[in-house]
Amino acid sequence: SIVLVSALIFHQQTRLSQDVQPALAFIILWGALIWLSMVEGSQAAMVGLAPVDRRLYKETHPISYQICEYSHQGDNLDRYLMGRQF
């Protein structure tokens, strides 16, 4: 489907590619896809790491440890997941 959408963009058969340069529309498409994949990946990682003892990766992955310390406090994870639904 990405090949089809890219072809439609370069042939100016989408509204965005008609309003701006097709190259800019292509960059916007890939930027949105990369952003979406990071958001979905972070959601899967937060849910998957919830039952794991955080001391196991405290030294090797300090940024992940800090994020999980905050996101797994109280009902933060539940609120994040509910917010992603709407």
TORDOLUM-477530 format. One record per residue: residue in one letter; chain; x, y, z negated of N, C-alpha, C, O in turn. Coordinates in nm, 3 decimals, padded with zeros to 5 digits. Example, Ala and Ser with C-alpha at 12.3 -4.5 7.8 and 13.67 -1.06 7.14 Angstrom:
<pts>
 rest kette  n.east n.north    n.up ca.east ca.north   ca.up  c.east c.north    c.up  o.east o.north    o.up
    A     A  01.319 -00.569 -00.780  01.230  -00.450 -00.780  01.320 -00.330 -00.780  01.424 -00.332 -00.846
    S     A  01.285 -00.225 -00.708  01.367  -00.106 -00.714  01.290  00.003 -00.787  01.341  00.114 -00.804
</pts>
This chain:
<pts>
 rest kette  n.east n.north    n.up ca.east ca.north   ca.up  c.east c.north    c.up  o.east o.north    o.up
    S     A  00.082 -00.119  00.000  00.000   00.000  00.000  00.086  00.126  00.000  00.046  00.228  00.055
    I     A  00.205  00.119 -00.061  00.292   00.237 -00.060  00.341  00.268  00.080  00.360  00.385  00.115
    V     A  00.361  00.166  00.160  00.402   00.187  00.299  00.289  00.255  00.376  00.314  00.347  00.454
    L     A  00.168  00.211  00.355  00.053   00.270  00.423  00.034  00.416  00.382  00.012  00.501  00.468
    V     A  00.041  00.444  00.254  00.024   00.582  00.207  00.138  00.670  00.258  00.115  00.785  00.297
    S     A  00.258  00.618  00.259  00.372   00.696  00.312  00.353  00.726  00.460  00.382  00.837  00.504
    A     A  00.307  00.630  00.535  00.282   00.654  00.678  00.173  00.758  00.698  00.184  00.844  00.785
    L     A  00.068  00.751  00.618 -00.039   00.850  00.628  00.012  00.990  00.592 -00.030  01.088  00.653
    I     A  00.100  00.998  00.496  00.157   01.128  00.459  00.238  01.185  00.575  00.221  01.302  00.610
    F     A  00.324  01.105  00.635  00.410   01.156  00.741  00.333  01.186  00.870  00.381  01.263  00.954
    H     A  00.217  01.127  00.888  00.132   01.158  01.003  00.028  01.265  00.969 -00.063  01.292  01.047
    Q     A  00.044  01.326  00.851 -00.043   01.433  00.801 -00.190  01.393  00.803 -00.276  01.470  00.846
    Q     A -00.217  01.274  00.756 -00.355   01.225  00.748 -00.405  01.218  00.605 -00.501  01.147  00.575
    T     A -00.339  01.292  00.516 -00.389   01.307  00.379 -00.408  01.456  00.355 -00.346  01.539  00.421
    R     A -00.494  01.490  00.261 -00.522   01.631  00.235 -00.398  01.705  00.186 -00.373  01.818  00.227
    L     A -00.320  01.641  00.098 -00.200   01.706  00.047 -00.098  01.731  00.157 -00.038  01.839  00.163
    S     A -00.078  01.635  00.244  00.021   01.653  00.350 -00.026  01.751  00.456  00.056  01.801  00.533
    Q     A -00.155  01.778  00.463 -00.205   01.881  00.554 -00.184  02.020  00.496 -00.163  02.116  00.569
    D     A -00.190  02.030  00.361 -00.177   02.160  00.295 -00.033  02.202  00.274 -00.002  02.321  00.277
    V     A  00.057  02.105  00.253  00.199   02.135  00.232  00.280  02.051  00.330  00.225  01.972  00.406
    Q     A  00.411  02.069  00.327  00.498   01.989  00.413  00.486  01.842  00.375  00.479  01.809  00.257
    P     A  00.485  01.752  00.473  00.476   01.609  00.442  00.591  01.560  00.353  00.571  01.470  00.271
    A     A  00.709  01.619  00.367  00.821   01.577  00.283  00.792  01.610  00.136  00.825  01.530  00.048
    L     A  00.731  01.725  00.110  00.695   01.760 -00.027  00.587  01.667 -00.081  00.593  01.626 -00.197
    A     A  00.491  01.632  00.001  00.386   01.537 -00.040  00.448  01.401 -00.073  00.405  01.335 -00.167
    F     A  00.547  01.360  00.004  00.617   01.234 -00.020  00.691  01.237 -00.154  00.689  01.140 -00.229
    I     A  00.756  01.349 -00.182  00.828   01.365 -00.308  00.730  01.364 -00.425  00.757  01.303 -00.529
    I     A  00.616  01.431 -00.409  00.513   01.431 -00.514  00.462  01.290 -00.539  00.443  01.249 -00.654
    L     A  00.438  01.214 -00.432  00.392   01.076 -00.445  00.491  00.994 -00.526  00.451  00.926 -00.620
    W     A  00.619  01.001 -00.491  00.718   00.920 -00.562  00.740  00.970 -00.704  00.764  00.890 -00.794
    G     A  00.732  01.100 -00.725  00.742   01.153 -00.861  00.629  01.102 -00.949  00.651  01.064 -01.064
    A     A  00.507  01.101 -00.895  00.392   01.051 -00.971  00.404  00.902 -00.999  00.369  00.857 -01.108
    L     A  00.453  00.826 -00.902  00.469   00.681 -00.922  00.575  00.651 -01.028  00.558  00.560 -01.110
    I     A  00.684  00.725 -01.025  00.791   00.704 -01.125  00.741  00.741 -01.263  00.765  00.669 -01.360
    W     A  00.669  00.855 -01.274  00.615   00.897 -01.402  00.516  00.793 -01.455  00.521  00.757 -01.573
    L     A  00.427  00.745 -01.369  00.329   00.645 -01.411  00.396  00.516 -01.458  00.354  00.456 -01.556
    S     A  00.500  00.474 -01.388  00.568   00.351 -01.428  00.638  00.368 -01.563  00.643  00.274 -01.641
    M     A  00.692  00.487 -01.591  00.755   00.511 -01.721  00.651  00.511 -01.832  00.675  00.455 -01.939
    V     A  00.536  00.572 -01.809  00.431   00.576 -01.910  00.378  00.435 -01.937  00.361  00.396 -02.053
    E     A  00.352  00.360 -01.833  00.302   00.223 -01.851  00.407  00.134 -01.917  00.374  00.050 -02.001
    G     A  00.533  00.152 -01.880  00.640   00.074 -01.941  00.658  00.106 -02.088  00.683  00.017 -02.169
    S     A  00.645  00.234 -02.123  00.658   00.270 -02.264  00.543  00.214 -02.346  00.562  00.173 -02.460
    Q     A  00.424  00.212 -02.288  00.310   00.154 -02.358  00.333  00.005 -02.383  00.310 -00.043 -02.494
    A     A  00.378 -00.066 -02.283  00.404  -00.210 -02.299  00.515 -00.234 -02.401  00.508 -00.328 -02.480
    A     A  00.619 -00.150 -02.399  00.729  -00.167 -02.493  00.684 -00.139 -02.636  00.722 -00.211 -02.728
    M     A  00.603 -00.035 -02.655  00.557  -00.005 -02.791  00.469 -00.115 -02.848  00.480 -00.151 -02.965
    V     A  00.382 -00.169 -02.765  00.295  -00.277 -02.810  00.378 -00.404 -02.835  00.356 -00.475 -02.933
    G     A  00.471 -00.431 -02.746  00.553  -00.552 -02.760  00.649 -00.547 -02.877  00.680 -00.651 -02.936
    L     A  00.697 -00.427 -02.912  00.793  -00.416 -03.022  00.727 -00.401 -03.159  00.797 -00.404 -03.260
    A     A  00.598 -00.387 -03.163  00.529  -00.368 -03.292  00.556 -00.482 -03.390  00.586 -00.454 -03.506
    P     A  00.548 -00.609 -03.350  00.571  -00.715 -03.448  00.719 -00.749 -03.472  00.750 -00.830 -03.560
    V     A  00.809 -00.689 -03.397  00.952  -00.720 -03.408  01.014 -00.639 -03.522  00.984 -00.520 -03.537
    D     A  01.099 -00.702 -03.601  01.169  -00.633 -03.708  01.263 -00.529 -03.647  01.352 -00.563 -03.569
    R     A  01.243 -00.404 -03.683  01.319  -00.295 -03.622  01.467 -00.295 -03.661  01.549 -00.233 -03.593
    R     A  01.501 -00.362 -03.768  01.643  -00.370 -03.806  01.725 -00.447 -03.703  01.847 -00.431 -03.695
    L     A  01.658 -00.532 -03.624  01.730  -00.611 -03.523  01.793 -00.524 -03.415  01.896 -00.560 -03.359
    Y     A  01.731 -00.409 -03.384  01.784  -00.325 -03.277  01.819 -00.184 -03.324  01.834 -00.093 -03.243
    K     A  01.833 -00.166 -03.455  01.865  -00.034 -03.509  02.002  00.014 -03.462  02.017  00.131 -03.425
    E     A  02.101 -00.072 -03.463  02.237  -00.034 -03.424  02.257 -00.035 -03.273  02.327  00.051 -03.219
    T     A  02.197 -00.130 -03.205  02.221  -00.144 -03.061  02.138 -00.049 -02.977  02.181 -00.008 -02.869
    H     A  02.018 -00.013 -03.025  01.928   00.075 -02.949  01.871  00.182 -03.042  01.754  00.176 -03.080
    P     A  01.954  00.281 -03.079  01.911   00.378 -03.180  01.793  00.466 -03.136  01.711  00.504 -03.219
    I     A  01.784  00.499 -03.009  01.673   00.583 -02.962  01.542  00.505 -02.970  01.440  00.558 -03.013
    S     A  01.546  00.379 -02.927  01.426   00.295 -02.939  01.385  00.278 -03.084  01.267  00.277 -03.117
    Y     A  01.484  00.265 -03.170  01.455   00.251 -03.312  01.383  00.376 -03.365  01.284  00.364 -03.437
    Q     A  01.434  00.494 -03.330  01.373   00.618 -03.378  01.231  00.635 -03.324  01.141  00.676 -03.398
    I     A  01.210  00.604 -03.197  01.077   00.615 -03.138  00.981  00.518 -03.206  00.868  00.555 -03.238
    C     A  01.025  00.396 -03.229  00.939   00.297 -03.293  00.912  00.331 -03.438  00.802  00.305 -03.488
    E     A  01.010  00.389 -03.507  00.987   00.430 -03.646  00.872  00.530 -03.652  00.787  00.521 -03.741
    Y     A  00.869  00.623 -03.561  00.761   00.722 -03.560  00.629  00.662 -03.509  00.525  00.681 -03.571
    S     A  00.635  00.592 -03.398  00.511   00.547 -03.335  00.441  00.434 -03.410  00.321  00.414 -03.393
    H     A  00.514  00.360 -03.493  00.453   00.249 -03.565  00.415  00.286 -03.708  00.380  00.199 -03.788
    Q     A  00.423  00.415 -03.741  00.379   00.460 -03.874  00.227  00.476 -03.875  00.170  00.534 -03.783
    G     A  00.164  00.426 -03.976  00.020   00.445 -03.991 -00.057  00.396 -03.869 -00.037  00.284 -03.822
    D     A -00.144  00.482 -03.818 -00.225   00.445 -03.702 -00.181  00.518 -03.574 -00.260  00.534 -03.481
    N     A -00.054  00.561 -03.569 -00.003   00.632 -03.451 -00.015  00.549 -03.324 -00.056  00.601 -03.220
    L     A  00.019  00.421 -03.331  00.013   00.336 -03.212 -00.131  00.318 -03.165 -00.158  00.325 -03.045
    D     A -00.221  00.296 -03.257 -00.363   00.283 -03.219 -00.415  00.411 -03.157 -00.489  00.406 -03.059
    R     A -00.377  00.525 -03.212 -00.422   00.652 -03.156 -00.363  00.675 -03.017 -00.432  00.728 -02.929
    Y     A -00.237  00.636 -02.997 -00.174   00.648 -02.865 -00.247  00.562 -02.763 -00.277  00.606 -02.652
    L     A -00.276  00.438 -02.801 -00.344   00.347 -02.709 -00.486  00.395 -02.678 -00.531  00.385 -02.564
    M     A -00.557  00.444 -02.778 -00.693   00.497 -02.755 -00.689  00.621 -02.668 -00.776  00.640 -02.583
    G     A -00.590  00.705 -02.688 -00.577   00.825 -02.606 -00.549  00.795 -02.461 -00.586  00.872 -02.372
    R     A -00.483  00.684 -02.436 -00.452   00.644 -02.297 -00.576  00.590 -02.225 -00.576  00.579 -02.103
    Q     A -00.681  00.557 -02.301 -00.801   00.501 -02.239 -00.889  00.610 -02.180 -00.970  00.582 -02.091
    F     A -00.875  00.733 -02.228 -00.966   00.838 -02.183 -00.896  00.949 -02.112 -00.960  01.044 -02.069
</pts>
